[in-house]
Each structure stands twice: as C-alpha cells, then as structure tokens.
Amino acid sequence: MIRTISESHLPALGDIRALGLGDVVYVDAGVHHNDYWGRYVEALAAAISKGASVTTVDVSTMPVVNR
C-alpha cells in the first residue's frame, strides 16, 4: 500500500502503524509543523520496524492519480 502524509491529509495513526513489508509512506517535507507530529513519528517507527519504507518528498510536485 502507498500512503501519503501531508498537511491536507493526515491518515489515521493506526493505519500507519499497521503498515509493513512492501508498503511505502511518502511524508511531505512541511508536515513536521503539525501539532501531532510526534505521534506520527511513533507510528512511522512502528511501520519501519515491520519493513515499511518511508520517504520525505515535496508533495506539491507529485503527480495526482484519479481513480
């Protein structure tokens, strides 16, 4: 699964914690200013410990795919 964390999209912490091997999380470079950032760091650490990949990106430059 691919998830994105940005100022306009903050997925449920449990959804992030549940990620594991083969999953990818793109974190917007500016999201660390959020009041809940510490909780997201903990959730990302749990996902990384199970094999998820986390990458910091500039979300505004990512293409949007509509389904």
N, C-alpha and C positions, 0 to 999 in steps of 0.2 A: 504494500500500500504506500502511496505517496501522500504526505500531509504537508501543509504549509502553515506556519505560524507568522502572523503579521499583526499590525495594529488593528486592521479591519477584520481579521479572522483569527480568533483565539479558540482553538478546539478544546474540548473537554480534557482536563488533566488525565482522567482515566483512560481516554482514548490514546493519549501519548504514551502513558506508562505501559499499555498493552502491546505496543509495537515491539518487533523483534527482528530476527534474521530476515534479510531481504527487504525490509521496509526502509523508506527514506523520508527524512523530515527536512524541509527547507525552512530556515529561520531568517526572517527579514532582519537586515542589519540594524534597523532602528527600533526593533521591538523591545529591547532591553530597558527602555524607559518606562515600560508598563509597571504599575504598582505590584502586579502579581508575578513579575519576572522570576523571583526566587523560587516560586512553586513550579514554574515551567522548567527551570534548570534541574530541579529534583526529578521531575517527570522525564526529562530528556536523558538524565543519567541512568534512570531505570531502563529506558528503551535501549540506550547504548550498551548497557550491561548484558542485554539479551540479543545483541547483534545488529541493531538498527544503525543506519548511517545518518548523521546529522551534518548539514552543510549550511553555512551562513551565505546568504545571497542578497542582492538588491531586488526585491520582489517586483518593483515597478518596471524592471526591464525584462521580466519573464513573460513569455507568450501565454495568452489565455486560451484555453481549450473549452469550447462549449459543447455539451452533450445533449 
